[in-house]
Amino acid sequence: RIWTFGFRYCLVFSVSDLGFIPCLTAALQHCIIFRSELLFPVFQRSRIFSLTGSFFFIKIVSIETVEQESCGFTLGGGMRGRVYDLRLFMKEEMVNGSINLVTRETGVVIRERLERELIGEADPTVAFLDFSGVGVVDYSCADEVIAKLVSRLLSAEYGDKFIVLEGLSSNQMENIEVALERKKLAVLSLQETVGWQIIGFLNNYLRKTLVSVMERGNITLRELAEEGRIGLNTGGTRLLNLYKKRLIWRSEEVSREGGRQFVYKSLTAVRGY
């Protein structure tokens, strides 16, 4: 039985008789791949995984829907990840049972719930906001929840926190994008069909730098300067601006030469993007 990082499912599986610990390790290391099986269980019920030269056969026995507020995981370098199920938050905070995020009053309630969750997390943390169970998101809620949340993230009101949106429909994304663009803000989104994308306003040179970080997973200033054929000062300013906009994160690590350097990293790498 494996929790799948906030996707609101629980897998019940059987494994070949290779020992409990290595099989569990293999399942945990590859549970992100189960997401496609959860969405399309009819087509695929089993996979073969390789772990340190050994092969493990994991067969999905059943897929159970569960109620799950949030699930945590570690990105490395001290960064923590949390998945917030907005539909569950709505069920807990709203008495009318609606699945729609409409009216500014509703937005205030949900934003304040998210703020309490974020403030309670250790630093640094990236929160993945899951919209997959939510219906309509109107402009007033998009502005009150997402635009205001991002604006306060930038001013560090919640500490060293980041957010990524996932499970958005095209209609939900449209209103969120308008709300962000009007305030010249941006946020990352994860979509099953297209992978990661930026929602909101971000100038072209920062978009280009963001692509370099996202494609590599992590990058140093020197690597960016060499790849983009730009000066160190220019590259450093771009990376710092993306970090301040909460679109990438960074950790201080030891360089090959033995000195200290910042390594700038994708917020979405742990999700397979």
N, C-alpha and C positions, 0 to 999 in steps of 0.2 A: 504494500500500500504506500504510494508515493504522492506527496503533495506536489503540485506542478506550478509553483511560484505565482499563485494568485489567479490562475485561470479558472478557479471555482470548480475544479474536477478532482476526483481521486481515482487513481489507477489501481486496479487489483490485478496482479500479474503472477504468472508462474515462471520459474526459471529452470534451466537444465541443472542437474545435480552437480554443481561445480563448487559448492560451498557458499554459505550465506554472505559472508563479508565481501568477497570479491564481486559477487553478483549484485549486491546492494550498491557497492561503489560504482559499478558499471551503470546501473539504472539511474543513480543520482547524477552522474556525470553527463548522461545523455538525455535526461528527462525533458530538456527543452525541445528535443526532437519529437516528443510525444504530442506536442501541440497539434501538429498536422493530423495525427491519428485521432485526436479528440474531435477535430472538425470533420474528419472523413473516416469514421470507424468502419464503414462498410467495405472500403477498398483495401485497408491494410490493418491487420490485427497483430502482426509480429515483425520483429526486426532482428538482425544480427549485429552486435556491436563488438568492436575490438578494443581491448584495454591492455596495454603493455604486452602486446604480442599474443594474448590469449583471446579466444572468441567466446562470447556469451550469447546464448539464444534466449531472448526474453519474449514471451508470448502474452499478449493482452487477453486476460480472461474476461474482464468486464470493465465497464466505464460507469462510474457513479457520479452524479451531480451532487455537490455538497455546497453548503453555505460557508463562506470563508471571508472574514473581514480583510485580512491582509496577511501576506507571507513575506518573510525576510530571507535575504541571501547576501553573500559577501562578494564584492567585486574585486577585492584585492587592494593593496595599498592603503588600507584603512577605510575605504569606501563601503558603505552598506546600501543595500537596495531594499525597497519595500513596494509591494503592489497593493493599491487601494481600490477596492471594488465600489465604484460610485453607486451602483444599484443597491448594494447592501446598506451603504451609508444613508441613501434616500429612504429606504424601508425603516431604518432605525430613527431617523430624524423627522420624517414627515408622517402625519397622521392620516392623510387622505389616500395613501397607497399608490399614488401616481408614479409612473416610470418616466415622466417627462420633466425636464428641467426648464420650467417656464416661470416667468415673472421675477422681478428683482428680489422680492421678498424671499422666494424659494432659494435664489442664488446666495443670499446672505447666510441662510441657515446652513447650506452645504459648504460654503467657503469657510465659515467659522468652524465647522467640524474638521475640515481638512487642515485648517490652521492649528487646531489643537493637536491633531495627529503629528503634524510636522514639528511643532515645538517640542513634542515629547520624544522625538527621535534623537539618537546620538548624532554628533557631527563626525564626518560628513555623511549625508544620506541622499540618495536619489529616489524619488517617489514616482512610481509608474501609475498614472491615473487611468483605470480601466473603464471605458465608456461602453463596453460591449453589451451591457444589460440595460442601457439607458435609451429612452425613446427620443423625443424631440428635445433639442437644445436651442432655445430662442436667443436673440441677440442680447437681451437684457441679462439673461443668466450667463451667457458666454462672457460678457463684460464683467459682471459681478464676481463670477467664480474664477475664470482663467486669467483674464487681463489683470484684474486686481491682485490675484495670487502671484503672477509673474512679476508685476511691478514691485510688490513687497519682497519677493525673493531677491531682486536686484539691490534692494536697500538693506539686505541681510537681517530683516525683521525676524526671520525664523532660524537664524544661525546659518551654518554652512550647508544649505539644502539646495536640491535641484529637482525639477519635475520633467517628466516625459509623458505625453498623452498616447494612449493606445486604444484600439478597438473602435475608432471613430468611423461613423458613416459619412458619406459625402455631404449630406445636409448638415450634420453636426459640425463638420469641419468648416463649412462655408461661413457660418455665423461666428465661429471662434476666430477664424482668420480675419474677418472684418473687424471684430473687436480688438484684436491685437494690432492690426495695421493702423488703425486710427490712433493708437497710442505709441506707434513705432516700437512695438515689442515683438519678440519672437520666441517660439518654443519648439522643441523637437516632438515629432509624432512617429509612431510605429504603425505600419499597416501590413496586413498579411500579404497583399498582392504586390506592393511596391517597396516594401522595406521602410527605411527611415526617410523622413522628409522634414523640411522646415515649414512651419506655419507662422505667418505674420511677416513683419518687415525686417529685412537684413540686407545690407548693401552687398554689391557683387563681390568685392574683394574679400569680405568676411565669409561669404558663402563659399568662395573658392578655397579658402583656408580650412573651413569646416569640412569640406569634402575630403581634403587631405587627411585630416584627423580621423574622420569616420571610416575611410577606406583602409587606413593602416591599423586602426584600433588604438594606437598610441604613437606619439611623435615628440621628438625633442626640438628645440629651437634650431639647432644646427641642421638637423635632418630636414626641417621645413625650408630653411634657407637654401640648402643644396637642391632640394627637389623643385622648389619654385623659382630658383635663381633670383632671390631677393636678398637684400641686406639683412644682417642680424637685427638691427634696430627695427626695421620694418616688420620682419617676421615676429619679433618679440611683442611689438605693439598689437599685431593682429591676434596672436594667441592670447594675450592678456585681455583684450577686448571680448573675445569669445568666452573666456573664463568669467569675466565680470557679468556678461549677459546670461550666465548659467547654462550655456549650451555645450560646454565641455568641462571636465574637471582636471585637476592636476595633483600630482604627488611628488614630493622631493625625494630623489633617489641618488644613489652613488653612480657616477659616470665610470666609463672604462678607465679613465685616467686617474680615478680615485677621488675626484672632486664631487661636489654636490650640484645637482641640476634638477630643474623641473621637467617632468614628463607629463605631457598633456594627453588626455585619454577620452575616448568615446564613452558617452553615457549609456549606450545601447548594446555594447559588445556582448554583455552577459546574456542578452536576449536573442543572440544569434544574428544580429544585424550590424 
